[in-house]
Amino acid sequence: MSKSYTTGVGAFVIGGLALFTVGLFMIGDRRLLFEEDFEVYAEFQRLNGLESGAVVRVAGMNAGEVTAIEFPPGPKQKFRVRMRVRETLHPIVRGDSVALIQTDGLLGSKLIEIGEGSEQSPPAADLSAIDSREPFDFADLMERLDETAKKVDSGVDTLRTDLEEAFDRFRSTAGNVDDKFNDIAADLRQITTSGKQIADNISVIIANAKAGEGTVGQLLTDRKLYDQATEFTEAAAGTTKNLRQTSEHIEQLMADIRESRIVPEAEQTVANLRKLTEQVREAVAKLSVGGEGMGMVDELRDTVADAREAVSDLADNTEAMKHNFFTRGFFKRRGFYDLDSLTYAEYREGKLVKKYLQRREWLHRNEIFSAKPDGSEQLTPAGEERLDKVMAEFLRYPRNSPIMIEGYAGQGSLDEIYIRSQERATLVKKYLVRKFQLDAGYVGVMPISSATPDRQNWDGVSLVLFYPKDAVLRP
């Protein structure tokens, strides 16, 4: 073996060791293995794809990595994420710093961002816990927007019902007041007529008395009758005095009634009623159309319409991202499928079966449907109960497992069979989505002919659940 050969081998080995050492130092420097550090941890309800070894940033700067993720002992506990942070950034990480799971870019890997704390809080101690904030999720946003829209619709319906009831009560009250005034007016007219008749009768009596007619007339012209009347008058003087006293008591009683608060309170009640009616009219005017702009109800309706439009735009953008060349792989890995866009050929080829196992339930039309007078079909109460039993088993599987509702029809032409099978599957889908609050994107409808390999001339529907091979069933 020559000396030059030995020298070459030695140089190669030394060069290899040098390259290995340089690479080791570069990797260690990138992962901050040669810097002093300290450890903190935070707890999260959901990780959203965060893994051990993920980057940790402090105030936007790479500061360390996730060293371990501890699984929760129960469903109500949280994941504990342990992080290693370089010591030079220790003055920024305070006791009130907050850790947040974020995405590096639009579709990048997950990382943890630790915000800088306040001056009032001391630096976070080694192996101590810091606060955390749950990661943002588009599904949660859409669910909250849907709940908000439902609450707004319910509030508008309740407001309309209350206003209608208030108007009915006001109309009834106004009618009762008008009836009372009409009754009082009739009584006053009757009293006036009776007083006029009494005055006329008194005038006739006085005229007859002056003419000497009747007992009073004879009393005025006959001396004997005058004496008897005088005696009678004196005898009745005591009675007249008593009557006068009684009259004084009656007048005092009437004065007390006039001085009491009965009449003013009645007048105040009528005034309050008129004021309340005017306030309701002003409120209705403000609710309908304002002086220079739209009313509160119109603004509320516009707000709901804008919210629905925003949700629709967000759904369209998400749908476009599902089919984009650069992003569709991300959605497929996440498990997003548009079952409505799945063709009959793709479904029969087993596009879903490639990644999922399936569970199937057959339901005959006599079990769940009944015919209407116009020839169409509807779900029966017994049918809804039968579907509830099937879903009780399906809900044991993961929540976002796709469900395909196959429709079958056994009679009619090809187009009639297709329409009837489509209608049956659609009826079942609408009931399941509404009753069990399912995501409509995970529930598909597939009209199929009446002939199947295992069910000849089937007439009804079939519910097929596609679930992951490693799915864990709920008890």
C-alpha positions as CSV (number, residue, x, y, z in Angstrom):
1,M,0.0,0.0,0.0
2,S,1.6,3.3,-1.1
3,K,2.0,6.3,1.0
4,S,-0.1,8.5,-1.3
5,Y,-3.0,6.1,-1.0
6,T,-2.8,6.2,2.8
7,T,-2.6,9.9,2.7
8,G,-5.7,10.2,0.5
9,V,-7.8,7.8,2.7
10,G,-6.8,9.8,5.7
11,A,-7.7,13.1,4.1
12,F,-11.1,11.7,3.0
13,V,-11.9,10.5,6.5
14,I,-10.8,13.8,8.1
15,G,-12.9,15.7,5.5
16,G,-15.9,13.5,6.2
17,L,-15.6,14.0,9.9
18,A,-15.2,17.8,9.4
19,L,-18.4,17.9,7.2
20,F,-20.3,15.8,9.8
21,T,-19.2,18.1,12.6
22,V,-20.1,21.2,10.6
23,G,-23.6,19.7,9.8
24,L,-24.1,18.8,13.4
25,F,-23.3,22.3,14.6
26,M,-25.5,23.8,11.9
27,I,-28.5,21.6,12.9
28,G,-27.8,22.2,16.6
29,D,-27.6,26.0,16.0
30,R,-30.9,25.9,14.0
31,R,-32.6,24.1,16.8
32,L,-30.9,26.3,19.4
33,L,-29.3,23.3,21.1
34,F,-26.2,25.2,22.1
35,E,-27.9,28.1,23.7
36,E,-29.2,28.4,27.3
37,D,-32.9,28.0,27.6
38,F,-35.8,27.7,30.0
39,E,-39.0,25.6,29.8
40,V,-42.7,26.7,30.1
41,Y,-45.9,24.9,29.2
42,A,-49.5,25.8,28.2
43,E,-52.7,23.8,28.0
44,F,-55.1,23.6,25.0
45,Q,-58.5,22.0,24.4
46,R,-57.6,21.4,20.7
47,L,-54.2,21.2,19.0
48,N,-55.4,21.6,15.3
49,G,-52.5,19.6,14.0
50,L,-49.7,20.8,16.3
51,E,-46.9,18.2,16.7
52,S,-43.9,17.7,18.9
53,G,-40.9,19.6,17.5
54,A,-43.0,22.5,16.1
55,V,-41.4,25.9,16.1
56,V,-42.0,28.3,19.1
57,R,-41.9,32.0,18.4
58,V,-41.8,34.9,20.8
59,A,-42.9,38.3,19.5
60,G,-42.5,36.9,15.9
61,M,-39.0,35.6,16.4
62,N,-38.0,31.9,16.4
63,A,-37.2,31.2,20.0
64,G,-37.4,27.4,20.5
65,E,-39.4,24.3,19.9
66,V,-42.2,22.1,21.3
67,T,-40.5,19.4,23.3
68,A,-43.4,17.3,24.4
69,I,-47.2,17.0,24.2
70,E,-48.9,15.3,27.2
71,F,-52.3,13.7,26.5
72,P,-55.2,14.6,28.8
73,P,-56.4,11.9,31.2
74,G,-60.1,12.6,30.5
75,P,-62.4,14.3,28.1
76,K,-62.7,17.5,30.3
77,Q,-59.0,18.0,30.7
78,K,-56.7,19.7,28.2
79,F,-53.5,18.8,26.2
80,R,-50.3,20.0,28.0
81,V,-47.7,21.4,25.5
82,R,-44.2,21.8,26.9
83,M,-41.9,24.3,25.1
84,R,-38.2,25.1,25.3
85,V,-37.4,28.9,24.8
86,R,-34.0,30.5,24.5
87,E,-32.8,32.3,27.6
88,T,-32.1,35.6,25.8
89,L,-35.9,36.1,25.3
90,H,-36.7,35.3,28.9
91,P,-37.3,39.0,29.8
92,I,-40.1,39.2,27.2
93,V,-41.9,36.0,28.3
94,R,-43.8,37.2,31.4
95,G,-46.3,35.6,33.8
96,D,-49.2,37.1,31.8
97,S,-47.9,36.1,28.3
98,V,-50.4,34.2,26.2
99,A,-49.6,31.2,23.9
100,L,-51.6,30.7,20.7
101,I,-51.5,28.0,18.0
102,Q,-51.1,29.5,14.6
103,T,-50.4,28.5,11.0
104,D,-47.1,29.4,9.2
105,G,-48.6,31.2,6.2
106,L,-51.8,30.2,4.6
107,L,-51.4,26.4,4.6
108,G,-48.1,26.0,6.4
109,S,-47.2,23.9,9.4
110,K,-48.5,24.6,12.9
111,L,-46.4,26.6,15.4
112,I,-46.9,28.3,18.8
113,E,-46.7,32.1,19.1
114,I,-46.0,33.5,22.6
115,G,-46.9,37.1,23.0
116,E,-44.8,39.5,25.0
117,G,-46.1,40.2,28.5
118,S,-46.5,43.4,30.4
119,E,-44.0,45.3,32.5
120,Q,-46.1,44.9,35.6
121,S,-45.9,41.1,35.5
122,P,-42.6,39.3,36.5
123,P,-40.8,37.0,34.0
124,A,-42.2,33.5,33.7
125,A,-40.4,31.1,36.0
126,D,-38.7,27.9,34.6
127,L,-41.2,25.0,34.3
128,S,-44.1,27.3,35.0
129,A,-47.5,27.5,33.2
130,I,-48.5,30.4,30.9
131,D,-52.0,31.3,29.7
132,S,-53.3,30.0,26.4
133,R,-55.9,30.9,23.8
134,E,-57.8,28.3,21.8
135,P,-57.0,28.4,18.0
136,F,-59.4,29.9,15.5
137,D,-61.5,27.5,13.4
138,F,-63.6,28.4,10.3
139,A,-66.2,25.8,11.4
140,D,-66.7,27.6,14.7
141,L,-67.1,31.0,13.0
142,M,-69.8,29.6,10.6
143,E,-71.6,27.9,13.5
144,R,-71.6,31.2,15.5
145,L,-72.8,33.2,12.5
146,D,-75.7,30.7,12.0
147,E,-76.6,30.9,15.6
148,T,-76.6,34.7,15.5
149,A,-78.8,34.7,12.4
150,K,-81.3,32.4,14.2
151,K,-81.3,34.6,17.3
152,V,-81.9,37.7,15.2
153,D,-84.8,36.0,13.3
154,S,-86.3,34.8,16.6
155,G,-86.0,38.3,18.2
156,V,-87.7,39.9,15.2
157,D,-90.6,37.4,15.3
158,T,-91.0,37.9,19.1
159,L,-91.0,41.7,18.7
160,R,-93.6,41.5,15.9
161,T,-95.8,39.2,18.1
162,D,-95.5,41.5,21.1
163,L,-96.4,44.6,19.0
164,E,-99.5,42.8,17.5
165,E,-100.7,41.9,21.0
166,A,-100.1,45.4,22.2
167,F,-102.1,46.9,19.3
168,D,-104.9,44.4,19.9
169,R,-105.1,45.4,23.6
170,F,-105.1,49.1,22.8
171,R,-107.9,48.7,20.2
172,S,-109.9,46.8,22.8
173,T,-109.3,49.4,25.5
174,A,-110.2,52.3,23.1
175,G,-113.4,50.4,22.2
176,N,-114.4,50.0,25.8
177,V,-113.7,53.7,26.6
178,D,-115.9,54.7,23.6
179,D,-118.7,52.4,24.8
180,K,-118.5,54.0,28.3
181,F,-118.7,57.6,26.9
182,N,-121.6,56.6,24.7
183,D,-123.5,55.2,27.7
184,I,-122.8,58.4,29.7
185,A,-124.0,60.5,26.8
186,A,-127.2,58.5,26.5
187,D,-127.9,59.0,30.3
188,L,-127.3,62.7,30.1
189,R,-129.7,63.1,27.2
190,Q,-132.3,61.1,29.1
191,I,-131.8,63.3,32.2
192,T,-132.1,66.5,30.1
193,T,-135.4,65.3,28.5
194,S,-136.8,64.3,31.9
195,G,-136.0,67.7,33.4
196,K,-137.6,69.5,30.5
197,Q,-140.8,67.5,30.9
198,I,-140.8,68.2,34.7
199,A,-140.5,71.9,34.0
200,D,-143.4,71.9,31.6
201,N,-145.5,70.0,34.1
202,I,-144.7,72.5,36.8
203,S,-145.7,75.4,34.5
204,V,-149.1,73.7,33.8
205,I,-149.7,73.1,37.5
206,I,-149.0,76.7,38.4
207,A,-151.2,78.0,35.7
208,N,-154.1,75.8,36.8
209,A,-153.6,76.8,40.4
210,K,-153.9,80.4,39.6
211,A,-157.1,79.7,37.8
212,G,-158.6,78.0,40.9
213,E,-158.6,74.6,39.4
214,G,-157.7,71.5,41.4
215,T,-157.0,71.3,45.1
216,V,-154.2,73.9,45.1
217,G,-156.5,76.3,43.2
218,Q,-159.3,75.9,45.7
219,L,-156.8,76.4,48.5
220,L,-155.8,79.7,47.1
221,T,-159.5,80.9,46.7
222,D,-161.3,79.1,49.6
223,R,-160.7,80.6,53.1
224,K,-161.7,77.4,54.9
225,L,-159.3,75.3,52.9
226,Y,-156.6,78.0,53.5
227,D,-157.1,77.7,57.2
228,Q,-156.9,73.9,57.0
229,A,-153.8,74.2,54.9
230,T,-152.2,76.6,57.4
231,E,-152.8,74.1,60.2
232,F,-151.4,71.3,58.0
233,T,-148.4,73.5,57.2
234,E,-147.7,74.2,60.8
235,A,-148.0,70.6,61.7
236,A,-145.6,69.7,58.9
237,A,-143.1,72.3,59.9
238,G,-141.2,69.9,62.1
239,T,-141.2,67.4,59.3
240,T,-139.8,70.1,57.0
241,K,-137.1,70.9,59.4
242,N,-136.0,67.3,59.6
243,L,-136.1,67.1,55.8
244,R,-133.9,70.2,55.6
245,Q,-131.4,68.6,57.9
246,T,-131.4,65.5,55.8
247,S,-130.9,67.6,52.7
248,E,-127.9,69.3,54.3
249,H,-126.4,65.9,55.0
250,I,-126.9,64.9,51.4
251,E,-125.3,68.1,50.2
252,Q,-122.3,67.6,52.4
253,L,-122.0,64.0,51.1
254,M,-122.1,65.3,47.5
255,A,-119.4,67.9,48.4
256,D,-117.2,65.2,49.9
257,I,-117.6,63.2,46.7
258,R,-116.7,66.2,44.5
259,E,-113.6,66.9,46.7
260,S,-112.5,63.3,46.6
261,R,-109.8,62.0,44.1
262,I,-112.2,59.7,42.3
263,V,-112.9,62.0,39.4
264,P,-109.3,63.4,39.1
265,E,-107.9,59.8,39.1
266,A,-110.3,58.8,36.4
267,E,-109.2,61.8,34.3
268,Q,-105.6,61.0,35.0
269,T,-106.1,57.4,33.9
270,V,-107.6,58.6,30.6
271,A,-104.7,61.0,30.1
272,N,-102.1,58.3,30.8
273,L,-103.9,56.0,28.3
274,R,-103.7,58.7,25.6
275,K,-100.1,59.3,26.4
276,L,-99.2,55.6,26.2
277,T,-101.1,55.3,22.9
278,E,-99.1,58.2,21.5
279,Q,-95.8,56.6,22.6
280,V,-96.7,53.3,21.0
281,R,-97.5,55.2,17.7
282,E,-94.1,56.9,17.9
283,A,-92.3,53.6,18.6
284,V,-94.0,52.0,15.6
285,A,-93.1,54.9,13.4
286,K,-89.4,54.6,14.5
287,L,-89.5,50.8,14.0
288,S,-90.9,51.1,10.5
289,V,-89.1,54.1,8.8
290,G,-87.0,56.8,10.6
291,G,-87.2,60.5,9.8
292,E,-84.1,60.7,7.6
293,G,-83.1,57.1,7.2
294,M,-84.2,53.5,7.5
295,G,-85.9,52.3,10.7
296,M,-84.5,49.9,13.2
297,V,-86.3,46.9,11.8
298,D,-85.0,47.7,8.3
299,E,-81.5,48.1,9.6
300,L,-81.7,44.8,11.5
301,R,-82.9,43.1,8.4
302,D,-80.1,44.6,6.4
303,T,-77.6,43.4,9.0
304,V,-79.0,39.8,8.8
305,A,-78.8,40.0,5.0
306,D,-75.2,41.2,5.1
307,A,-74.3,38.4,7.6
308,R,-75.9,35.8,5.4
309,E,-74.1,37.2,2.3
310,A,-70.8,37.1,4.1
311,V,-71.4,33.4,5.1
312,S,-72.3,32.6,1.5
313,D,-69.2,34.3,0.2
314,L,-67.0,32.5,2.8
315,A,-68.6,29.2,1.7
316,D,-67.9,30.0,-2.0
317,N,-64.3,30.8,-1.3
318,T,-63.8,27.6,0.7
319,E,-65.4,25.6,-2.1
320,A,-63.0,27.2,-4.6
321,M,-60.1,26.3,-2.4
322,K,-61.2,22.7,-2.3
323,H,-60.7,22.5,-6.1
324,N,-57.6,24.7,-6.4
325,F,-54.5,22.8,-7.5
326,F,-52.4,24.1,-4.7
327,T,-54.9,23.7,-1.8
328,R,-57.1,20.7,-2.7
329,G,-54.6,18.3,-1.2
330,F,-54.8,20.1,2.1
331,F,-58.6,19.7,2.2
332,K,-58.5,16.1,1.2
333,R,-56.1,15.4,4.1
334,R,-58.4,17.2,6.4
335,G,-61.3,15.0,5.2
336,F,-63.4,17.6,3.4
337,Y,-65.7,16.1,0.7
338,D,-68.5,17.7,-1.4
339,L,-70.8,14.7,-1.6
340,D,-73.3,16.6,-3.8
341,S,-70.7,17.0,-6.5
342,L,-70.0,13.2,-6.5
343,T,-71.2,11.6,-9.7
344,Y,-73.1,8.3,-9.9
345,A,-70.2,6.7,-11.7
346,E,-67.6,7.9,-9.1
347,Y,-69.9,6.6,-6.3
348,R,-70.4,3.2,-7.9
349,E,-66.6,2.9,-8.5
350,G,-66.2,3.2,-4.7
351,K,-64.4,6.5,-4.5
352,L,-65.3,6.8,-0.8
353,V,-64.7,3.1,0.0
354,K,-61.0,3.5,-0.9
355,K,-60.4,5.4,2.3
356,Y,-63.4,4.4,4.5
357,L,-65.2,1.4,5.8
358,Q,-69.0,1.4,5.5
359,R,-72.1,0.5,7.4
360,R,-75.5,0.3,5.7
361,E,-79.1,0.3,6.8
362,W,-82.0,-0.6,4.4
363,L,-85.4,1.1,4.9
364,H,-88.5,0.1,2.9
365,R,-90.9,2.8,1.8
366,N,-93.7,1.3,3.8
367,E,-91.6,1.8,7.0
368,I,-91.0,5.6,6.6
369,F,-93.2,7.1,3.9
370,S,-96.9,7.8,3.3
371,A,-98.6,9.1,0.1
372,K,-100.2,12.6,0.0
373,P,-103.4,13.4,-2.0
374,D,-101.4,14.9,-4.8
375,G,-99.3,11.7,-5.2
376,S,-96.1,12.9,-3.6
377,E,-94.7,11.3,-0.4
378,Q,-94.0,12.5,3.1
379,L,-92.2,11.1,6.2
380,T,-94.5,9.5,8.7
381,P,-94.1,9.8,12.5
382,A,-93.2,6.1,12.6
383,G,-90.7,6.7,9.8
384,E,-89.0,9.5,11.7
385,E,-88.8,7.3,14.8
386,R,-87.2,4.6,12.6
387,L,-84.6,7.1,11.3
388,D,-83.9,8.2,14.8
389,K,-83.0,4.6,15.8
390,V,-80.6,4.3,12.8
391,M,-78.9,7.6,13.7
392,A,-78.5,6.5,17.3
393,E,-76.1,3.9,16.0
394,F,-74.5,6.1,13.3
395,L,-73.7,8.9,15.9
396,R,-71.5,6.5,17.8
397,Y,-68.9,7.0,14.9
398,P,-66.9,10.1,14.4
399,R,-69.0,13.2,13.9
400,N,-67.8,14.2,10.5
401,S,-68.1,10.7,8.9
402,P,-69.8,11.1,5.5
403,I,-73.3,9.7,5.1
404,M,-74.8,8.9,1.7
405,I,-78.5,8.5,1.4
406,E,-79.4,6.2,-1.6
407,G,-82.9,6.6,-3.1
408,Y,-84.7,3.7,-4.8
409,A,-88.0,3.4,-6.6
410,G,-89.6,0.2,-8.0
411,Q,-92.3,1.4,-10.4
412,G,-92.6,3.8,-13.4
413,S,-90.5,4.9,-16.3
414,L,-86.8,5.7,-16.0
415,D,-87.4,9.4,-15.4
416,E,-90.2,8.7,-12.9
417,I,-87.9,6.2,-11.0
418,Y,-85.1,8.8,-10.9
419,I,-87.4,11.6,-9.7
420,R,-89.1,9.5,-7.0
421,S,-85.8,8.1,-5.7
422,Q,-84.3,11.6,-5.7
423,E,-87.3,13.0,-3.7
424,R,-87.1,10.1,-1.2
425,A,-83.4,10.6,-0.5
426,T,-83.9,14.4,-0.2
427,L,-86.7,14.1,2.3
428,V,-84.5,11.9,4.5
429,K,-81.5,14.2,4.2
430,K,-83.6,17.3,5.2
431,Y,-84.9,15.5,8.3
432,L,-81.5,14.2,9.4
433,V,-79.7,17.6,8.9
434,R,-82.5,19.5,10.8
435,K,-83.1,17.0,13.6
436,F,-79.4,16.1,14.4
437,Q,-77.7,19.3,13.4
438,L,-75.5,17.6,10.9
439,D,-73.1,19.4,8.5
440,A,-74.9,19.3,5.2
441,G,-71.6,19.0,3.4
442,Y,-71.1,15.5,4.9
443,V,-74.6,14.3,3.9
444,G,-75.1,13.3,0.3
445,V,-78.0,12.2,-1.9
446,M,-77.7,9.6,-4.6
447,P,-80.7,8.4,-6.7
448,I,-80.1,4.8,-7.8
449,S,-82.2,2.4,-9.9
450,S,-84.3,-0.3,-8.1
451,A,-81.9,-3.1,-8.9
452,T,-78.9,-3.7,-6.7
453,P,-76.5,-6.7,-6.3
454,D,-77.9,-7.6,-2.9
455,R,-81.4,-6.2,-3.1
456,Q,-83.4,-6.9,-6.2
457,N,-86.2,-4.4,-7.0
458,W,-85.7,-2.5,-3.8
459,D,-88.3,0.3,-3.1
460,G,-87.2,2.8,-0.4
461,V,-83.9,4.2,0.8
462,S,-80.6,3.0,2.1
463,L,-78.4,4.9,4.6
464,V,-74.6,4.3,4.1
465,L,-72.1,5.6,6.7
466,F,-68.5,5.8,5.7
467,Y,-66.2,5.9,8.7
468,P,-62.3,5.8,9.1
469,K,-60.7,2.5,9.5
470,D,-59.2,3.5,12.8
471,A,-62.4,5.1,14.2
472,V,-63.1,4.8,17.9
473,L,-66.8,4.2,18.7
474,R,-68.6,6.1,21.4
475,P,-70.2,3.9,24.1
